[in-house]
Amino acid sequence: VQLQAFGGGLVQAGGSLRLSCGASGGIFRTYGMGWFRQAPAKEREFVAAISWSGAMSYYSDSVKGRFTISRDNAKSTVYLDMNSLKPEDTAAYYCAAGMAYGSTRSNEYNYWGQGTLVTVSS
């Protein structure tokens, strides 16, 4: 499975962005999908995940209520809608495909896309 994330950019604090991640080369609807992020000099951390059907979703405490993960299996795409962005959200964001019910653990994802950079200015 090949994943390509896009939609990052520079935004002011309080603003919004939508990240997208397109998949190819596999049966997208069988995979749980996740978003992770890595800020400079920090370890990669979980952001959000969604099950294969979209029925279940999971969020880190730091983004709960501000970010929404969704997917369109017909388009083989997963989205991350980010609202009320804060400077501490600045990071490279990565999408990943793994176990069907989704996971908060990075080691349960088999496929990773390249990062897309989100910069939130204060």
Secondary structure, DSSP 4 states (H G I P E B T S, - for coil): -EEEEE--EEEETT--EEEEEEEESS-GGGSEEEEEEE-TTS--EEEEEE-TTSS-EEE-TTTTTTEEEEEETTTTEEEEEE-S--GGG-EEEEEEEESTT--S-GGGEEEE---EEEEEE-
